[in-house]
């Protein structure tokens, strides 16, 4: 008679699984709380102490760490010496182990959890049994996920045992389960001990991509285990072609912009840089202003909004070639309109506001950079003005908007704005005055020549940017300050009648 050992923290599907095994003629060995649940459900079990001939001790800390358990799991069925050893020691085989582990991660996530409580939720016997069974996968089935119960039962019902390929796959899952478990414990205990960190990352394979940045580069997309707001990894794709590597990069950049705005907001983005962005009294107003900010660059780009996308906006988008549209929700009428553009990727993303820090990972050759995502937002005020000319109320609104936008433009970054929307953006130049020239020229070509506000992600190293800005109709500038030549920029602004705010904070985006 085949035997199964069941000892689980997660009782989901346990009774049905045990009943299925028993119906196939399997004996059930069980421990502690698992045995109690099964006995109450009318499933006959053998206690672990009846197998080992030794009581559970130390408040249940020691119950399965015994040769009659691990010998029964690890013995090779095709090795006569192993089988003779079991016979000499009165050890009966165990053919299936069903174990999931103490909820350590859930325990340490609780507010105010003590180290004593955390330590008591470190499973010892469970990982040991999983590893023993997984090592002997050719003979033993190891199950750690309730989702696998139906498959295992079906194979046992039809063939008397699981298939070799199934056992191999379950073996891999078991080692993954114990590896993740140990990583969480290691991270927690190293923090408690004050030891330098070791970074363990847990990501699940989301999809294989057709290629990376270029067709000759292979690429994969992995998602974190815990869904978070503003995440493409947990987005719902409603329609359109499969996302590419570059699509994912661009869409992520768009979501980073959107998360900084509470008012109705829309951003058009191309190659990870905003090309048009606007706030409005309504989301329709924001969309229209963002589109008009740069009708050329939006071609083949991405549009992200922080409000429900309705039929009117969808109809306005329809004639434009877009790669992706992102919103927290869509009206049925909007989806019907967008459905006519079969290749357009339509994504629904959770945009629940969150103040939780967001880790950002950037791969470098042979290593990994980790930092917190730049989600900081400074609220500007007139007291930060360093010039004789002070900002007017309308200018303050544009200074704030420009400051919030420029942090999402590749450094050296310049954003020129007016009336709550971008009218010129200069990105990624090797000198700041070059970026300013691009942004200001774009604004002039669009017909804007006065009352402009300029935002710079880093300090202005020379007064030349101030002088250039004034020649294009800029009346207010916001920048971090901190240059050894700040006074030169301030004096030039005073000479030209420009107000200037120093934030004291920079927002480089390399």
C-alpha positions in Angstrom: 0.0 0.0 0.0 1.3 3.5 -1.0 1.6 6.1 1.7 1.3 9.9 1.7 2.5 12.3 4.4 0.4 15.4 4.7 1.5 18.4 6.9 0.3 21.8 5.8 -0.2 25.3 7.1 -2.5 26.2 4.2 -5.5 24.0 4.6 -7.1 25.0 1.2 -8.3 21.8 -0.6 -6.7 19.6 2.0 -9.7 17.4 2.9 -10.7 16.8 -0.7 -7.1 15.9 -1.6 -6.8 13.5 1.4 -10.1 11.9 0.6 -9.0 11.4 -3.0 -5.8 9.7 -2.0 -7.7 7.5 0.5 -10.2 6.5 -2.2 -7.3 5.3 -4.3 -6.1 3.1 -1.5 -3.4 5.3 -0.1 -2.6 5.5 3.7 -2.5 9.0 5.1 0.2 10.0 7.6 -0.4 13.3 9.2 0.8 15.7 11.9 -0.6 18.1 14.5 -3.2 20.6 13.1 -3.4 18.9 9.8 -4.3 15.5 11.4 -7.0 17.2 13.5 -8.6 18.8 10.4 -8.6 15.4 8.6 -9.9 13.4 11.5 -12.7 15.9 12.0 -13.6 15.5 8.4 -13.7 11.7 8.7 -10.5 10.9 6.9 -8.6 8.2 8.7 -4.9 9.0 9.4 -1.8 7.6 11.0 -0.1 10.0 13.5 3.5 10.8 12.9 4.4 9.5 16.3 3.0 6.1 15.4 5.4 6.1 12.4 8.5 7.3 14.2 7.8 5.6 17.6 8.8 8.9 19.2 6.6 11.7 20.5 6.4 15.2 19.2 8.6 17.3 21.5 9.6 20.8 22.2 6.1 22.2 21.6 6.0 20.6 18.2 9.3 21.9 17.1 10.5 18.3 16.6 8.2 15.8 15.1 9.2 14.8 11.5 13.0 15.1 11.9 13.5 11.3 12.1 15.1 8.5 10.1 11.7 6.8 9.7 10.5 9.8 7.8 13.6 10.9 5.9 14.8 7.3 5.3 11.4 6.5 3.9 11.7 9.5 1.5 15.3 9.4 0.5 15.8 5.7 -0.1 16.3 4.8 -3.7 13.8 2.2 -4.8 16.1 0.8 -7.4 19.0 0.3 -5.0 18.9 -3.1 -3.2 21.2 -1.9 -0.4 18.9 1.0 0.4 15.8 -1.2 0.5 17.6 -3.8 2.7 18.6 -1.0 5.1 14.9 0.1 5.4 13.9 -3.5 6.0 16.5 -4.0 8.7 15.4 -0.8 10.5 11.6 -1.3 10.1 11.1 1.7 7.9 8.2 1.8 5.5 8.3 3.8 2.3 6.6 7.2 1.9 5.6 7.8 -1.7 4.1 11.3 -1.5 4.8 14.4 0.6 2.3 17.2 0.8 3.8 20.2 2.7 3.5 23.9 2.7 5.4 26.0 5.2 4.7 28.2 8.2 3.6 31.7 7.0 6.9 33.5 7.8 6.4 36.3 5.2 2.8 37.0 6.4 4.0 37.0 10.0 6.8 39.5 9.5 4.5 41.8 7.5 2.2 42.3 10.5 2.6 45.7 12.3 4.5 45.4 15.5 5.6 41.8 15.0 8.3 40.7 17.5 11.4 38.8 16.6 10.2 35.9 18.9 7.0 35.6 16.9 8.9 35.7 13.7 11.3 33.0 14.8 8.5 30.7 15.9 7.2 30.9 12.3 10.4 29.6 10.8 9.6 26.1 9.6 12.3 23.4 10.0 10.7 20.1 9.4 8.6 21.3 6.4 11.6 22.4 4.3 13.5 19.3 5.3 10.7 17.0 4.1 10.3 19.0 0.9 13.9 18.8 0.1 14.2 15.1 0.9 11.2 14.2 -1.3 12.3 16.5 -4.1 15.8 15.0 -4.1 14.2 11.6 -4.6 11.7 12.9 -7.2 12.1 9.8 -9.5 10.3 7.8 -6.8 8.5 10.3 -4.6 5.9 12.9 -5.4 6.3 16.3 -3.6 3.4 18.7 -3.5 3.7 22.2 -2.0 0.9 24.1 -3.9 -2.8 23.3 -3.5 -3.2 24.2 -7.2 -1.5 21.0 -8.0 -3.9 18.7 -6.0 -6.3 18.0 -9.0 -3.5 17.1 -11.4 -1.8 14.7 -8.9 -5.1 13.0 -8.0 -6.1 12.6 -11.6 -2.8 10.9 -12.4 -3.0 8.6 -9.4 -6.6 7.7 -10.2 -5.8 6.8 -13.8 -2.3 5.3 -13.4 -1.8 4.4 -9.8 1.0 7.1 -9.4 2.1 10.4 -10.8 4.0 10.6 -14.1 7.8 11.1 -14.1 7.5 14.5 -15.8 5.0 15.6 -13.2 7.3 14.5 -10.4 10.2 16.4 -12.0 8.1 19.6 -12.3 6.8 19.3 -8.8 10.4 18.8 -7.6 11.4 22.1 -9.2 8.4 23.9 -7.6 9.4 22.5 -4.2 13.0 23.7 -4.4 11.7 27.1 -5.6 9.3 27.2 -2.6 12.1 26.5 -0.1 14.5 28.9 -1.8 12.0 31.7 -1.6 11.3 30.8 2.0 14.9 30.8 3.0 15.6 34.1 1.2 12.9 35.8 3.2 14.3 34.4 6.5 17.8 35.3 5.5 16.9 38.9 4.7 14.9 39.3 7.9 17.6 37.8 10.2 20.4 39.8 8.5 18.5 43.0 9.2 17.9 42.0 12.8 21.6 41.2 13.2 22.7 44.5 11.5 24.7 42.7 8.8 25.3 44.2 5.4 22.4 43.3 3.1 22.3 40.6 0.4 19.7 41.2 -2.2 17.4 38.3 -3.0 14.8 39.1 -5.7 11.6 37.2 -6.4 10.1 37.6 -9.8 7.8 35.3 -11.8 8.1 34.9 -15.6 5.4 36.9 -17.2 6.1 36.4 -20.9 8.8 35.8 -23.5 9.2 38.8 -25.7 9.8 38.7 -29.4 13.1 40.5 -28.9 14.7 43.2 -26.8 15.6 46.8 -27.7 16.7 45.4 -31.1 15.7 42.2 -33.0 19.0 40.5 -32.4 18.6 40.7 -28.5 16.7 38.1 -26.6 14.4 39.3 -23.8 12.0 38.2 -21.1 9.5 40.0 -18.9 9.3 39.1 -15.2 6.7 40.4 -12.7 7.1 40.9 -8.9 5.2 38.5 -6.7 3.1 41.3 -5.0 1.0 43.6 -7.2 1.6 47.3 -6.7 -0.1 50.4 -8.1 1.1 52.0 -11.3 2.7 48.8 -12.3 2.8 47.5 -15.9 3.5 44.0 -14.4 0.0 43.8 -13.1 -1.8 45.7 -15.8 -4.7 44.2 -17.7 -4.3 44.2 -21.4 -7.7 44.6 -22.9 -6.8 44.5 -26.6 -4.0 44.9 -29.1 -0.7 43.3 -30.1 1.7 41.7 -27.6 3.8 44.2 -25.7 7.4 44.5 -26.8 10.5 45.3 -24.7 10.4 48.9 -25.8 6.7 49.2 -25.3 7.1 48.0 -21.7 9.9 50.5 -21.0 7.9 53.4 -22.5 4.7 52.4 -20.7 6.5 52.2 -17.4 8.0 55.7 -18.0 4.5 57.0 -18.7 3.1 55.5 -15.5 5.9 57.1 -13.5 4.8 60.5 -14.8 1.1 59.9 -14.2 1.6 58.9 -10.5 2.8 62.4 -9.7 -0.5 64.1 -10.5 -3.7 64.2 -8.6 -5.7 66.6 -10.8 -7.0 65.4 -14.2 -3.8 64.7 -16.2 -2.7 63.3 -19.5 0.8 62.7 -20.9 1.9 61.7 -24.3 5.3 59.9 -24.3 7.8 58.9 -26.8 11.1 57.0 -26.2 10.7 57.3 -22.5 10.4 61.1 -22.6 7.2 63.2 -22.3 6.4 64.9 -25.6 3.2 66.5 -24.4 1.6 66.8 -20.9 -1.2 68.8 -19.4 -3.5 69.1 -16.4 -7.0 70.3 -16.9 -10.3 70.9 -15.1 -11.5 67.7 -16.8 -9.7 64.7 -18.3 -10.9 65.7 -21.7 -9.4 69.1 -21.3 -6.1 67.6 -20.2 -6.1 65.2 -23.2 -6.7 67.9 -25.7 -4.0 70.2 -24.3 -1.5 67.3 -24.1 -2.2 66.4 -27.7 -1.9 70.0 -29.0 1.4 70.4 -27.1 3.2 68.3 -29.8 1.0 66.8 -32.5 4.1 65.6 -34.4 5.9 63.6 -31.7 2.8 61.9 -30.4 2.8 59.9 -33.6 3.6 56.2 -32.7 3.7 57.2 -29.0 2.0 56.3 -25.8 -0.8 58.2 -24.0 -1.5 57.7 -20.3 -4.4 59.3 -18.4 -5.3 59.3 -14.7 -9.0 59.3 -15.1 -11.6 57.1 -16.9 -11.2 57.3 -20.7 -14.5 58.0 -22.3 -16.0 57.9 -25.8 -15.2 61.5 -26.6 -11.5 61.0 -25.9 -11.5 57.6 -27.7 -13.0 59.2 -30.8 -10.3 61.9 -30.7 -7.6 59.3 -30.4 -8.9 57.1 -33.2 -7.4 59.0 -36.2 -3.9 59.1 -34.4 -1.4 56.3 -34.7 -0.7 55.3 -31.1 1.2 52.3 -29.8 -0.4 52.2 -26.3 -3.2 53.8 -24.3 -3.2 53.5 -20.6 -5.9 54.5 -18.1 -7.3 53.3 -14.8 -10.7 52.5 -16.4 -12.6 52.8 -19.7 -16.3 53.3 -20.5 -17.8 50.5 -22.7 -18.4 53.1 -25.5 -14.7 54.0 -25.4 -13.6 50.4 -25.7 -16.0 49.9 -28.6 -14.4 52.8 -30.5 -10.8 51.7 -29.7 -11.6 48.1 -30.7 -11.6 49.2 -34.3 -7.8 49.8 -34.0 -6.9 46.1 -33.7 -3.2 46.6 -33.1 -3.6 49.4 -30.5 -2.6 48.1 -27.1 -5.2 49.2 -24.5 -4.1 48.7 -20.9 -6.0 49.1 -17.7 -3.7 49.9 -14.7 -4.4 50.2 -11.0 -3.7 53.9 -10.1 -4.5 53.8 -6.5 -2.4 56.5 -4.7 0.3 55.0 -2.6 3.1 56.4 -0.4 4.9 53.1 -0.1 8.6 53.3 -1.3 9.1 51.7 -4.7 12.4 49.9 -5.4 13.9 50.5 -8.8 16.4 48.1 -10.3 18.8 48.9 -13.1 21.1 46.2 -14.5 24.8 47.0 -15.3 27.3 44.6 -16.7 28.1 42.2 -13.9 26.0 44.0 -11.3 22.8 45.7 -10.3 21.9 49.2 -9.2 19.1 49.6 -6.7 17.5 52.8 -5.6 14.1 54.1 -4.5 12.0 55.3 -7.4 11.9 59.1 -7.5 8.3 59.7 -6.3 9.2 62.8 -4.2 7.1 65.9 -5.1 8.0 69.3 -3.7 5.3 71.9 -3.2 6.7 75.2 -4.4 6.0 78.5 -2.6 6.8 82.2 -3.4 9.3 82.3 -0.5 11.7 80.2 -2.5 12.0 83.0 -5.0 15.6 84.4 -5.1 15.1 87.3 -7.5 13.7 90.8 -7.2 10.7 90.0 -9.4 8.3 87.7 -7.5 6.0 85.1 -9.1 2.4 85.8 -9.7 -0.3 83.3 -8.8 -0.7 82.0 -12.4 3.0 81.7 -12.7 3.2 79.6 -9.5 0.8 77.1 -10.9 2.9 76.8 -14.1 6.2 76.7 -12.1 4.7 73.8 -10.0 3.5 72.0 -13.2 6.8 72.4 -15.0 8.8 71.2 -11.9 6.6 68.1 -11.7 7.1 67.3 -15.4 10.8 68.0 -15.8 11.8 65.3 -13.4 10.5 62.8 -15.9 12.6 64.1 -18.8 16.0 62.6 -19.6 18.8 64.8 -18.2 19.9 67.4 -19.1 16.2 68.3 -19.0 14.3 71.5 -19.8 10.6 71.8 -19.9 8.8 75.0 -21.1 5.2 75.3 -20.0 2.3 77.7 -20.1 -1.2 77.5 -18.8 -0.8 74.0 -17.3 0.6 72.2 -20.3 4.0 71.7 -22.0 4.9 73.7 -25.1 8.5 72.6 -25.4 10.8 69.9 -24.1 14.5 69.5 -24.4 15.9 66.1 -23.3 19.2 64.3 -23.0 21.6 66.8 -24.4 25.2 66.9 -23.2 24.8 70.6 -22.1 21.9 72.3 -20.5 21.8 75.3 -22.8 21.4 72.9 -25.7 18.4 71.3 -24.1 17.0 74.8 -23.4 17.4 75.8 -27.0 15.5 72.8 -28.2 12.6 73.4 -25.8 12.4 77.1 -26.4 12.6 76.8 -30.2 9.8 74.2 -30.1 7.7 76.7 -28.1 8.4 79.5 -30.5 7.5 77.3 -33.5 4.2 76.6 -31.8 3.5 80.3 -31.6 4.3 80.9 -27.9 6.5 83.9 -27.4 5.6 85.4 -24.0 4.6 84.5 -20.5 6.5 81.2 -20.6 7.8 79.3 -17.6 11.0 77.2 -17.8 11.9 74.3 -15.5 15.3 72.7 -15.3 16.0 69.4 -13.5 19.5 70.5 -12.5 21.1 73.8 -11.7 21.9 76.3 -14.4 25.8 76.3 -14.5 26.0 79.6 -16.3 23.8 82.7 -16.9 23.6 81.9 -20.6 20.5 79.7 -20.2 18.7 82.6 -18.4 19.7 85.0 -21.2 18.5 82.6 -23.9 15.2 82.0 -22.0 14.5 85.7 -21.8 15.0 86.1 -25.6 12.3 83.5 -26.1 9.7 85.1 -23.8 10.3 83.2 -20.5 9.2 85.2 -17.5 9.8 82.7 -14.7 12.3 79.9 -14.1 12.4 77.0 -11.6 15.6 75.2 -10.9 17.4 73.4 -8.0 20.1 76.0 -7.5 23.5 75.0 -6.0 25.9 76.1 -8.7 29.0 78.1 -7.7 27.7 80.7 -10.3 24.2 80.9 -8.9 24.7 84.7 -8.3 25.4 85.2 -12.0 22.1 83.6 -12.9 20.2 85.6 -10.3 21.8 88.8 -11.4 21.0 88.1 -15.1 17.4 87.2 -14.1 17.1 90.5 -12.2 18.5 92.4 -15.2 16.0 90.8 -17.6 13.0 91.0 -15.2 12.6 87.2 -14.7 11.5 85.7 -11.5 13.5 82.6 -10.4 12.7 79.9 -7.8 15.3 77.7 -6.2 13.9 74.3 -5.0 17.1 73.0 -3.3 16.3 69.6 -4.8 17.4 68.1 -8.1 15.6 65.4 -10.2 18.1 63.9 -12.6 16.9 61.1 -14.8 19.7 59.4 -16.6 
